[in-house]
Amino acid sequence: MDFVARYRQSDGAPQSLKEHLEGVAELAAKFAGKIGLPTCGEVMGLQHDVGKYPKAFQDYIRSAEGKIEPDDDDFIDARKARGKIDHSSAGAQFVWRESGGSPFQQVAANIMALCIASHHSGLTDCLAPDGSDVFSKRMDKADDKTHYTDAVALMEEEIERHARTLLASQELEGELATMLAELRAIATSPETGQFMIGFMTRFLFSALIDADRLNSAERTPATKIDWQPLVSRCEEHLAEFTVRNRIDEIRGEISQTCRNCAEREKGLYRLTVPTGGGKTLASLRFALHHAAKHEMDRIVYVVPYTSIIDQNARVARTVFASLEAEGSRIVLEHHSNLTPEQDTNESKLLAENWDAPIIYTTAVQFLETLFASGTRGVRRLHQLANAVIVFDEIQTIPIRTVHLFNNAINFLVNQCGSTVVFCTATQPLLDQVDAKKGAAKFSENAEMMSNVEKLFRELHRARIEDLCKDGGWTVDEIAQKATEELESSGSVLIVVNKKAQARELFEQLRCSTEHVYHLSTSMCPAHRMAVLDKIKACLDPDQPQPVICVSTQLIEAGVDVDFGSVIRYLAGLDSIAQAAGRCNRNGRRDRGRALIVNPANENLDSLVDIRTAQEISRRVLHEFRQDPDAFDRDLQSPKVMERYYFYYFFNRSAEKVFPISKKDCMTIGRADDLLTLLSTNSHSVEIYKHDQRKAPSFPLRQSFMSAARAFKVIDSPTEGVIVPYGDGERLIADLMCSSGEDRSKLLKKAQRYSVNVFPHEMTKLKEKRALDEIWEGSGIYYLDERHYSDNFGASTDEVAQMKVHII
């Protein structure tokens, strides 16, 4: 009998099961080899689909492809079995039962069996939060005993013999022994040690998932990158810059320092540069030269918001335009929120695995790759090995992810051979948090800039002034202050904390000058870029025009604008410093002014992070007023930020372990945190021991799936909606008529015309019938044109007239 893994989409021809297993084994060994565990990868690849050997599954595959006649009894049985045949457990059970008896072989078998059993669902729990033994139950499923026996009996002798040989091999034991010794060496506590083992398991799971998907799609990984053409093009681009003033000289010095630092060994570094110091290109220069020196696989840029991916990627595309014109895919942007959370055939087709030289992605996408549920995001994890990973505005990493993030970064640097750069003007103290729970382990001489305080003094272009007052500022008062600043400086940026505040103040200021603009995340990226282009035209030093921009905090992180004055609603001092960086950015004035105001009657109950940051800022501002000399009389000095982050982190220690929300606590039956669930899982172990009167019989104890389902980067996860702004209207029409590869390409374009909508907003829009699905059952929606404003973007209210289309 010819055993079939699947029928190829390209030509309908069958792919033999043996060919699939061997092909996946080869790729998985390559991917797992990035962390020195190729034998684990090979075993997983050989065994992951052996549950497809029995007749029941073969009949199911053939019936699904019309290879069995509808009146055949096998067809009827196969259709009844649709979705009920578990083909993942047999290979997992084989690995678990046939492994050797040494401690290292048991750990390896536990990890590999778990990955195989989970390769269609996402990593399952070993122990559930309620203490139940999920792993052992899966390894001894009563319903699958016959299926398992049939699978082993029908497995090709070559596959079975090779798998048994690998399971008993010295290579398998030696690789894992070496890895566990390395993890013990860097562990600072049992908690961080167990987390590292769990994260290693997730990495191997990633290797298996991507190998399986690539082989099934008849794709091969990209070849090794030749970095030299990219390095040369970057140097040519930098040589084209003209030095106009001292600011440009300093930017050149920063860039050259980054170039020199690229010769260092791999590690974890800081790049602390004041806003406007040119760190976007300087860090790219570092990354390219460093990747070339160490023959690394890719560069990954992680930015906090989708709003600045377009800008940063545009810079990179400008540099490499000639190379991309020759057909090479250099830069990949990945921030799509248009596909459903659950894997469907459509979303699997559209999944990205970050197989490109330079990736621009968001912190949300990056953190979901590290910790989220399912198989789509984790597929990319192994691509972070042997990579240069640059975090732009690292201070925006959510407080509750701090320990999870630090431990993962330490693994990527120490076990995966990656280099990570924390890049910002306001460095958080990620290395000074509780080491027993996970602190960042920086390399020796981690700061890439030699004299940070001197650099800040030299790039001091705006003075922050604290104008907070009892009772706060009314909207009228803030508008009046903005008008005064416009008269004196010619351009004003006002950064607020909430979208409603931005809209209200914009309406108040619309008559102040011809050019008043609004920016918020209710506007799609293409809309925001169009508005920014108009603002930049007004800010052109050769032809300046009076302009006011009212924006949410999206403009603070990396957006290259240069205003005469900035007004910032009271927030965290890191945000205030970032806003000040948009003032006199290019040093064309003697000194700019960045004014802090506290709005009256501001309700931040739903924005706990901003409210907490405000409270800490008030404390530091009070201390500054009491003793300005202690802070060098400068609210932008590194000493101010150190004091701010000291209070910020150490007053919030309980939050950094990712406490589980009330809703998820109800689901798992108790209060807990993700760091515990992904490491020692002490509560579950104690429950198990109490009930069973013995310790679990397997090494891994983590509640992987429960933790992943509870992991949310933001409290209210948003959903992408395509909006009818500009070309978005045509894209919606084209998507409705599309299929296959065209659909995938159009959805990538639609990222620029999508807005992230919160769940309560989705509910309102659906109630008002303002949303329609692009294709029935796709979970991808587009917005009614009456709910999108040229001034404010998407709204739950009708804010525009329906267009009349003349045919």
N, C-alpha and C positions, 0 to 999 in steps of 0.2 A: 504493500500500500504506500502511495506517495503522500507524505504528511505535509499539509499546507499551513503556512503561517498566516498568509493573507493573499489577496489578489491585488496586484499592483494597479494603482490608479492610472498610471501612464498608458498601459496597453491591455489591462485586464488579465495579464498572464499571472499564474500562481508563483508565489515565492515559497520555496520549500522551507519547512520548519528548521531543518538542519542548517541551511544556508543562513537563515535569520539568526539563529542562536550563535553561530560562529561569527557572523558579522558583528552582532552586538557585543559579543565577548571581546573581539579585537578592539573595537572603539572604547568600550568601558575600561579595558585594561590600560589603554592610552590615557584616558581622562583620569582614572584613579592613580595612575603612575605619577601624576603631578604632585601628589603628596606621598609618594613612595609605597603605594599599595596596589600595584598593578595586578597581583594575583587575586586579590579580593574582587577587583573589577571583572577579571576574566571569569571567575566562578559565577558571579551574579549574571553576567551575560549569557553563559552557557545554560543556566538553569531557570532564567526568569519566565520563560514561556513553555516549559515542558508540560504544563497542564493542558496544552493544546493537542497533545498526542492522542488521548482517548477518543473513541469513535463519536461520542456525544458532541464533543467540540468540533471535530472534523465535519460532522453532518451540519452543525450550526453554521460553520464558515461557508460551506458549499451551498446551503440553502439560501443564505443571505445574498450570495452572488448569482443565484439562479442556476446553480450547477446540478441541482436535484429537481426532478419533476414534481410539480405541486401535488400530484396524486400519489406520490411515493410515501410509504409509511415513515421512512426516515425524515422526509421533509416535514411531515406533521409533527413528529416528535421533536425535531430541531426547532421549529417555530414555538412550540410550547416551552422549550428550554431557554428561549431568548432572554438574556439578561440574568439567568439563574445559574449559569455554569461559572464556577470560580476557577479560572485557569492560573491564578497567581499563587495559590497555596501549595500546589504540588511541588514546585521547585524549591520553595522555602522549606517545606517539610523534608525534602531530600537533603538539603544542606544541613539542616539542624540535626537530623537523625544519623547522617553518615559522617559527621565531622569527628575528628580525633578527640581524645580525652584530656589533653593538656589545657591549662588555664587560658593560654593564648588562643588555642584552637576553638575553645568554647566562646571566647569573646568575639572572635572572627565570625564564627557560625551564627551567633546571635545577631550581629550587625548585618551580615549578608542575608540571612533569612528574613529579617525585618524589612530590609530594602526590597527584596523580591516580592514578599507578600503585599507590599504597599505600593507597587509601581503603577497602579491605576487609581489609587485613592489619595495619595499623600501619606507620609510616614504615620503609621498607626501608633497608638499608645503601647508601651510594654506593660506598665501598670497604669490603670485608669486612676483618676483622682479619687474615686471611691474605694481604691485598694484592690479592685478586681484584677485578675490575671488575664489580661487580653492576649499577651503573647503566647502563653501555653495553650490557651483555648484555640488560637489560630493554628498552632502547630499540631493539634490533635483533634481537628474538626471531624466529628463522627460522620457527617454527611459526605466527607471527601475521602474517606479511607479507600473506598473502591476506586475512586477517581485517581488517587495517588498510586495505588497498586498498578492500575492500568497504565498510568503515565510512565512509571519506572519500567514496566514490562515492555512497553512499546518504544521507549527511547532508543535511538540508535546506539549500538554498542560503543562506537567511537566517542560519542558525546558523554555517555555514562562513564566510560573508563577514564576519559580525560578529566572529568569533574572529580571523580574519586581520587585520582592521582594528585590533583591540585589541593584538595581538601586535606590530604595527609602529608603535603609537602613541607620541607624545611623552609622553602621560600615564603609560604604563607605565614608560618609561625614567626620566622625571622623578621619579615616586614612589619608585622603587627607589634612584635616585641620592641623593635626599634622605635616605632611611632609612639607606643605607650610610654616608653622611657623618656622620650622627648617631651611628651605632655606632662609627665610627672615633674620634670625639671623646671617647667615654667609655671606650674600650678602654684597658686598662693594659698590654697585651702582645698579641702575635699570638694567644696561647692564648685570652684573654678575648674578643678581637675575633671569632675564628672561632666560639667558643661562642655569642656573641650572634647571629651569622648563622644558626647552626643552630637556636637557640631561636626566632628569627623564623620559620624554616621550620616548626617545630612549631606555632607560633601560627596560621600560615596553614592548616596541615593541620587544626587544630581548627576553623577557620572553615568549611572545606569539609565536614568530617564532620558538624558540627551542622546545617549548611544542608541537606545531603542527607537526614539522618535526620528533620528537622522537615518537610521537604517531602513525604517519603515517608509520614509519619504524619499528614499533613494538619493540621499544627499551625503556629501562627504565634508569633513571639516575644512576650513580654509587652510591654505598652505602657510608655511612660516613667513612672517612679514619681513621684508627688506626695508628697514627703517631709514636707510641712508638717503633715498630720494626725498623723504618727508623732512628729514633734518636739514638737507640742503635748501629745500624750498622755504622752510621756516627762517633760516639764516638770511636768505635773499630778501624775504619780506621785511625782516627787522632792519636790514641795511638800508631800506628805502625810507625809513623815518627821518624827518628833519628835526634837529634839536633847536627849539625856539626860545627856551628859557631854562631856569634852574630846575623847575619841576620836571621837564623833559630829561634833563641831565640825571636827576635822581632816579627816574624810571629806567633809564639806560643802565645805571649802576645796579639797580635791583635785578634787572634782567641778566646782566653779566654774572652777578652773584649766583643766580639760579643755574646759569650755565655751568659755572664752576662746581656747584654742589652736585651736579649730575654725575660727576666722577666718583662720588661716594659709593659705599656698598649699599645693598638693599637694606631697607629698614623703615622705621616710623619716624617721620620728621614733621616739624612745624615750619610754616611760612607765614610769618607775622609781618604784614605790610599794611600801612594805613590805607584807607579807602582812597582811590585815585592814584595808587602807586603802580598801576599797570600789571597787577598780579595775574590777570587772565592770560596774557601772552607770555609773561615771565614763567609762570608755572607750566604752560605748554612747552616752552623751550626746555625747561628742566625735564619734563616727562619724555620728550622725544629723544634727547641725548641720553638719558638714563636707560630708556628702553633699548636704544641701539647698543649701548655699552654692555648691557647684561643680557642681550638677546631675549627680550621679554615678548609676551604674546599680544598685548594690547594695552591701551590707555583708556581708563574709565574716569570721566568727569562726573561728579555727583553734585548737583546744585539743589538749593532748597525748594525752589518754586518752578512750575512750568513756565512762569512768566519770563524767566531769564534764560531758559534753554535755547530759545530761538536766537537771542542775542549772542550768546556764547558760541553756539554752533555756527552762526553766521560768520563770526570772526574766524573760526577754524576753516570754514568753507572758503572764505576769502583767501586765506593762506594757501590752501591746497586746490584751488579752483582748476589750475592747469592740469593737475594729476587726475582729478575726478573727470575732467573733460576727456581724458584719454581712456575712460572706461573703468578706472579703478574706483571701488567704493571705499572711501577713506573715512567719512564721518557718518555715524548713525545716531539719530535722535530717537530715544525711546521714552515716551511719557504718555503712551496711549492709555486712556481710561474709557475706551469705547467698547471693549469686549467684556462680556459678563464675567463675574467672579468664578462661576463654576465652568469647568472645561466642557465645551461642546465640540462637535465636529468643526464648527465654524471657528471657534476660538483656538482650537489646536492648530488649524491651518494657519492662523494669523500670529501664532506665538513667535516671539523673537528669542534667539539664544545668544545674542550679543557677540556673534562671530564676525567682528569687523575690527579694523585697527584702532579707531578712536570712537568711543561711545560717550554720548551725553545723555544722562538720565537724571531723574529726580531722587531726592532722599527717600521719598515714599517707595518708589520702585526698588531702590537699592535695599532698603530695610525689609521689604516684602520678599525679596530674593533670599535674604538671610533667614527669615523667621515665619513667613506667612504659610497658610495651609494650601493644600492642593499640589498639583504637579507642574503647573505652568511657570510660576516664578522661580521655583527651586531649580528648574532645569538649567538656569543660567549660572548657578553658584560656582560650578567648577571653572567657569570662564574667568573668575576673579583670581585664579592662581597664576603666578608668574606675570602679574599685571602691575602697571603703575596706576594707583587709584588716588585721584585728587579730590578732596572734599572742599568745595568752595563754600565759604561761610559756614564753617563747622559748628559755630555757636548755635545754629538753628536746629541741631539734633534734639529731638524731644527729650525732656528730662527723664521720663519714665523708661526710656530705652537705654539709658547711659551704661548700665552694667552689662546688659546683653550686647550692646554695640561694642564696648571696650573688649570684651572677651572674644567676640567674633573678629575684630580687627587684629588682636594679638595672634589669633589662629592664622589669619590670612598672611600676616607678616612672617611668623615663625615657622609655620608648617607648610604654607603654600608658596613661599618664596616671592611674595609680592612686596612692593614698596608703596607706602601710604603717606600722603601729605595732608596735614590739617592746615587749611589755608583760610586766613581771615585777618581782619584788623583787630578783632576782639577775641583773643584766644580763651576758650573755657578751660577750666582746670581738670581736664579728663584724666590726667595722671595723678591727681591728688585726692581722688575719691577713695572709698574703702577698697583696699587692695584685695581683701579676702572675698569680696564679691565681684571684683573685676575693675582694675584700673588700667589705663593705657600705658603700655611699656615702651617709652620712647627710646630711640637709639642714642648712643653717646653723642654729645654736642648736637642735639636734635634741632635746635633753632638754626634755620638756614641763613637768617640775617645776623650779622655780627654784632650790631649795636642797635637794638630795637628802639630804645629811648631816644637816641640821637636821631634815628630815622623819623620818629614821630615829630620831634621838634622841627626838623627840616621840612617836613611835609605839612606843617601846621598852617592851614589856609583859612580856617573858620573858627570862630570862638563860640563855644556853647554857653548860653546864658540861661539861668534858671529864673523864669518869670512866673512860677507857680504862686498862687495866692489863695487866701482863705475864701471859701465859697466857689472858687473856680471861675473860669472864663465862659461867658455866654457865647452863643454862636454869633450874635451881632458884634460883640467885642472882638472875637477872633477875626471876623470878616473886616472889621475896621483896621485891626493891626495889619492884616495882609495888605490892605490898600495902602497903608502908610509905608510898608516895606517895599511895595511895588514902586512907589514914587521915588524912594531913595536908592533902590538897587536895580530896578528894571525888570526883575523876574523873581517869582516866589514859588517855592514848593511847600505845600502843606500836607503833612503825613498824619493820617488819623488811624484810630484803632479798629473801626467798624465800617462796613460798607454803607450802613444807613447814615453815619456821620458824614462820609464823603459826599453822598448824594445831597444831603441837607445843606452842607456848606457850599457845594457847587452851585446849587440853586440860588443861594444868597449872594454869590459873587459874580453871577453871569453878566451883570451889567457893569462890573468894575472896569473891564477892558474888553477889547474885541476878542482876545485870545485867552479864554478860560477853558481848561480841559479837565476831564475826570478820568481816573484810572482805577479799576478794581478787577477782581477775579470773576466778576459777573460778565466781563467782556472776554471774548475768545482771543487766543494769542494773536491772530491776524489783525483783529480790531485794535488790541493794545499796541502792536507794533506800528500800525498806521497812525495812531494818536501820538506815540512817541516820536515818530518821524516829523509830525507837525510841530511838536514841542521843540525838537532839536533845531528845526528851521528857524523858530523864533529866537532860539538861544545862539544862533550863529553870530560869532563876535564881529564878523564883517558887516552883517545886516541885522542887528538885533531889533527885536520887537517886544513890547511889554507882554508878559505872559504869566499866568497863574496856573499851576497844576495842583489839583486836589486828588490825593491818592491814598489808598490803603498801603500797608507796609510792603506790598509786593515790589515797590520801587527802590527799597532800601538795599536789596541784595544784588549787587553787581550791575545795576542799570547805569549806563554811562551818560549822565546828564550833569550840567554845570549851571546851577542857579545862583543868583545874587544873594538871596536870603532863603532860609528854611525855617518853617514853623513846625514843631513836632509835638503832637499830643503826648502827654506823659505816658511812658511805657518803660520797658527795661532799658537800662543804660547802654546795653549793647545795641539795641534798636536805635536809640537816640544818636549814638556815635555813628551808626551806619547812615542815618538820615543826614547828619552833619557832613558826611562824606560826599553828598550831592551838592554841597555849597562851595562855591569858589574852587571847584574840583581841579581846574587847570591853572590856578594861581594868577588869573588875569586881574584880580583886584588885590589891594593891600591886605585886606582881611574881610572875610564874609561873616555873617551872623546866623547862628542856629539857635532858635528860641524855643525853650520848653514851656508849654502852657498846659494847665490842668483843666479840661473842659468841665463845666458845671453839670451836675445831674447825670453823670456818665454811669450807665449800668453795664457792668462787665461780668455779671453772674454766670453767663454762658461761656465766658472766655477766661477760665480760671488761670491759665498760664500768664496772660497779659496782666490780670489783676494782681497776681502774686509778684510778678516782675515790677509792677508799679510800686507796690509796698516796699520792696527792697530798694528801689531807686530813691524813694522818699527818705529812707534811712541813710543812704549814702550821701544824698544831697544835703541832708541835715548835718552830717559829719563834715562835709566839705565846707559848709558855711561856718561851722564852729572852728575848723582848723584847716584853712586852704593850703597852708605851707606843707602839710603832711601829704598833699596830693599834687605838689609842684604848681599849685594855683591854676590847674588846667583840668577841666572836666573830661578831656579826652586823653589824659595821661594813662599809661599802662597801670599806674598805681590805683587809679580810680576803678579800672576794670578788674584788677585783682581783688579789690575789696568787694566789688559788686558780686563777682562769681564766688567768692568765699561764702558770702551770705546765701547766694542763690543755691549753691550745691549743698552746703552743710546744714542749712535749715530745711532741706527737702530730701534728706537721706532716705526716708521711707518710700519716696516715690520712685527712686532710681532703679528699683528691682522689678518694675512694671507690675504694680498691684492689679489684680483682676477686677474688672468692673462688677457692680452689683448684679447686673443681668447675668454675667458669666459665672459669678459666684453661685447664683441660684442653679445654674446649669450643672456645675460640677459638685454642688452640695456643700461648699464651704468657702471661706475666704482663703486666698492663697496668692502667689505671685508667679510670674512666668519664669523668673530666674530659678526658683525652686523646682518648678515642674520640669524644667529642661536640664536640671543638674542632679541633685541628690534625691529629689522628689520625696523628701523625708516624711511628709504627712501620709502619703499613699503607702510607703513602705511600712510605717507603723501600723496602719489599719490592716494591711495584709498580714503582718506578723501576729497581730492580735487575733485575727480570724483564723489563720492557718496554723498558728503556733510554730512557725518556722520561717526562715528567710526565703525569698523567691529563688527558684532554681536556675535563673539566668542572670547574666551580669548587668545588662541594661535595665534601668528602673524608670526611665523618663516617661512622662505623659506627652509624647510628641504632638499627637493630633489635637488633644485638648488645648495645649498651649498655643498651637498654630491657629486654631479657630478663635481663640481669645485675643490673638495679636492683631491690633489695629493701630496703625501709626497715628491716626487722628481719631478722636472719640466718635465722630459721625462720618464714616466713610462716604465719600462722594461718588457720584456716578456721572460718567461723561454723556453729554447731550450735544448733538450736532445742531448748530444754529444757522439761520439763513442770513448771515452777514456776508456781504461781498460774494466771492466765489462759492461760499458755503451753500447758497441757494441752488447753484448748478450742480454741486457735488451731491446734494441730497437727491436730486432728480436722477443723476447718473448712477448713484448707489442703488436706487430702487430697481434699476434695470440691469444691474451687474451680476456677475457670477465668477467663481473660481479666482484665478490670479488677478483679474481686473478688480475684483472686489477687494482683495488684499491691498492693492496699490491705492485704490481710492480711499480706503479707510486710513491709510497712513497720511494721505493728504488731508483728510478730514480732522486729524488731530489739531491742525491750526484753526479749525472752525468749530471747536467744541468747547463747552463750558462745563466745569464740574459743579454738580448740583447736589445739595444735601438731601437726605431722605425726606425731611418734612416738606422741602420745596418740591421734590418729585411727587409727593402725595397731592399737594395742592394743584400742581400743573396737570396731573392726571384727572383730578376731580373736575377741573375746568376744561378738560379735553384739549389741552394745549400741547400734548405730546402724542406722537404717533411712532410706531415701530417702522424702521426702514424695511425690514422683512418680517413677516409674521413669525413669532417665536424666537427672534434673534436676541431680544433684550437690548437692542441698540436703537435709541430714540432720536428723533429730531423735533425741534421746537417750532411751534406756530409763529409765523412772522409778526403777529400782533403782540407777542411777548418778548420782543427784542428791540431795544432802543439804541439809536445811534449815539446817544449820550451815555447811557448807563449799562447797556448790555442786556442780559437776560433778566426777566422779572416774572414773579408769579402773578402780577397784574398786567392788564392790557396797557401797553405803553406806546403802541404804534398803530397806524392805520393799515388795514389789509390792502395790499397792492392790487391794482386792477391790471390784469394781463390782457392786452388786446391781441387777438389772434388774426 
